[in-house]
Amino acid sequence: MRKHMISFVKDFAKNEDGAVALEYALVMVLVAFGLVAALTTFSGDLNGLFTGIGANIAAYKVPAL
């Protein structure tokens, strides 16, 4: 039983799959944080842009065929 436990601990210590997953998770958190910061900063400008686009679409009249 002891050999099995020691072998398990050694194998677990050598396994790097969790480290790679953790790195990807940290990168995704940083990207999400950057997106939230950017969208918060430019929310007024984006709101004005989409409001203008919506007004132009609403005012557009399809020509008769």
C-alpha positions as CSV (number, residue, x, y, z in Angstrom):
1,M,0.0,0.0,0.0
2,R,2.8,2.4,0.8
3,K,4.5,1.8,-2.5
4,H,1.3,2.5,-4.3
5,M,0.8,5.8,-2.4
6,I,4.4,7.0,-3.0
7,S,4.0,6.1,-6.7
8,F,0.7,8.0,-6.8
9,V,2.2,11.1,-5.2
10,K,5.2,11.1,-7.5
11,D,3.0,10.8,-10.6
12,F,0.7,13.5,-9.3
13,A,3.7,15.8,-8.8
14,K,5.0,15.2,-12.3
15,N,1.6,15.8,-14.0
16,E,1.6,19.3,-15.6
17,D,-2.0,19.2,-17.1
18,G,-3.4,21.2,-14.3
19,A,-0.7,23.9,-14.7
20,V,-1.6,24.4,-18.4
21,A,-5.3,24.6,-17.6
22,L,-4.5,27.2,-14.9
23,E,-2.4,29.3,-17.3
24,Y,-5.3,29.3,-19.8
25,A,-7.7,30.3,-17.1
26,L,-5.5,33.2,-16.1
27,V,-5.2,34.4,-19.6
28,M,-9.0,34.2,-20.1
29,V,-9.5,36.2,-16.9
30,L,-7.1,38.9,-18.1
31,V,-8.9,39.1,-21.5
32,A,-12.3,39.2,-19.8
33,F,-11.1,42.0,-17.4
34,G,-9.7,43.9,-20.4
35,L,-13.0,43.6,-22.3
36,V,-15.0,44.8,-19.3
37,A,-12.7,47.7,-18.8
38,A,-12.8,48.7,-22.4
39,L,-16.6,48.4,-22.7
40,T,-17.1,50.4,-19.5
41,T,-14.8,53.1,-20.7
42,F,-16.4,53.4,-24.2
43,S,-20.0,52.6,-23.2
44,G,-21.2,56.2,-23.8
45,D,-19.6,56.3,-27.3
46,L,-21.0,52.8,-28.2
47,N,-24.4,53.7,-27.0
48,G,-24.4,56.8,-29.2
49,L,-23.1,54.8,-32.2
50,F,-25.8,52.2,-32.0
51,T,-28.5,54.7,-31.3
52,G,-27.5,56.6,-34.5
53,I,-27.4,53.3,-36.5
54,G,-30.9,52.4,-35.1
55,A,-32.3,55.9,-36.1
56,N,-30.9,55.6,-39.6
57,I,-32.4,52.2,-40.0
58,A,-35.8,53.4,-38.7
59,A,-35.7,56.4,-41.1
60,Y,-34.8,54.3,-44.2
61,K,-37.6,53.8,-46.6
62,V,-37.5,51.1,-49.1
63,P,-38.0,52.4,-52.6
64,A,-41.1,51.1,-54.5
65,L,-40.3,48.6,-57.2
